Amino acid sequence: MPAFYVVRTFNTVLAGAKLGKPHCRAVTGLETAHFSSPAGRLIVAASDSPREAQTIRLRGEVTRAWWIDPVTSTSRRLVVKGRELRDLLFPDYPVILRLA
């Protein structure tokens, strides 16, 4: 049954989203897909090496960011320092980052 909740979360967050230009620079060990939606810019990210801190350097102006976990259907606000999201520990499944 957990797969239902993961699919539901992805469908809800990505509703109306279209593939967009990259919102961040490439990060070694991190696979990303970039979307634009009415709710803001979205990055779906999955790490090749979980439990290793990653820093994402963003393109464009970003004042707020959220981490959306599709397995637990929870979100939490991230700290944006300059144009970076620092020391993110990715699980062994994809997560969604929403930028505003």
C-alpha positions as CSV (number, residue, x, y, z in Angstrom):
1,M,0.0,0.0,0.0
2,P,2.9,2.5,0.5
3,A,3.4,2.7,-3.2
4,F,-0.1,4.3,-3.5
5,Y,0.9,7.1,-1.2
6,V,4.2,7.7,-3.1
7,V,2.4,7.9,-6.5
8,R,-0.3,10.1,-5.0
9,T,2.2,12.6,-3.6
10,F,4.1,12.8,-6.9
11,N,0.9,13.3,-8.8
12,T,-0.3,16.0,-6.5
13,V,2.9,18.0,-6.4
14,L,3.6,17.6,-10.1
15,A,0.1,18.4,-11.3
16,G,0.3,20.9,-14.1
17,A,4.1,20.8,-14.1
18,K,6.0,21.0,-17.4
19,L,9.7,20.0,-18.0
20,G,11.7,23.2,-17.6
21,K,15.3,24.5,-17.8
22,P,17.7,23.3,-15.1
23,H,17.1,25.2,-11.8
24,C,20.5,24.2,-10.4
25,R,24.0,23.3,-11.5
26,A,24.9,19.7,-11.9
27,V,25.9,17.9,-8.7
28,T,28.2,14.8,-8.7
29,G,26.2,11.9,-7.4
30,L,22.8,13.5,-7.8
31,E,20.3,12.8,-10.6
32,T,17.8,15.6,-11.1
33,A,14.8,16.4,-13.3
34,H,13.5,20.0,-13.5
35,F,9.9,21.2,-13.8
36,S,8.0,24.5,-13.8
37,S,4.5,24.6,-12.3
38,P,2.0,27.1,-11.1
39,A,3.2,26.4,-7.5
40,G,6.8,27.3,-8.4
41,R,9.9,25.6,-9.8
42,L,10.4,21.9,-8.9
43,I,13.4,19.6,-8.8
44,V,13.0,15.9,-8.5
45,A,16.3,14.6,-7.1
46,A,17.7,11.2,-6.3
47,S,21.2,10.6,-4.9
48,D,23.6,7.9,-6.0
49,S,25.2,7.9,-2.6
50,P,22.6,8.3,0.2
51,R,23.9,9.5,3.6
52,E,26.4,11.8,2.0
53,A,25.7,15.5,2.4
54,Q,25.1,17.3,-0.9
55,T,25.1,21.1,-1.6
56,I,22.9,22.3,-4.5
57,R,23.8,25.6,-6.2
58,L,20.6,27.2,-7.5
59,R,20.2,29.3,-10.7
60,G,18.1,32.4,-10.5
61,E,16.6,34.1,-7.4
62,V,15.3,31.8,-4.8
63,T,14.0,33.1,-1.4
64,R,12.2,29.9,-0.1
65,A,12.6,26.2,-0.6
66,W,10.8,23.1,0.7
67,W,11.8,19.4,0.8
68,I,8.8,17.2,0.0
69,D,9.2,13.5,0.9
70,P,6.9,11.4,-1.2
71,V,7.1,8.3,1.1
72,T,5.9,10.1,4.3
73,S,3.9,12.8,2.4
74,T,5.5,15.5,4.5
75,S,7.3,18.8,3.7
76,R,9.7,20.9,5.5
77,R,11.2,24.3,4.9
78,L,14.8,24.5,3.9
79,V,17.3,27.2,4.6
80,V,18.5,29.1,1.5
81,K,21.9,30.6,2.0
82,G,22.6,32.9,-0.9
83,R,21.9,30.6,-3.9
84,E,22.7,27.4,-2.1
85,L,20.9,24.6,-0.3
86,R,23.6,23.2,1.9
87,D,24.2,19.8,3.6
88,L,21.2,18.0,2.3
89,L,21.1,14.3,3.2
90,F,19.1,12.4,0.5
91,P,17.4,9.1,1.3
92,D,17.7,6.2,-1.1
93,Y,14.6,7.3,-3.0
94,P,13.7,10.4,-5.0
95,V,12.5,13.5,-3.2
96,I,11.0,16.8,-4.5
97,L,12.5,20.2,-3.9
98,R,10.1,23.1,-4.4
99,L,11.6,26.6,-5.0
100,A,9.9,30.0,-4.8
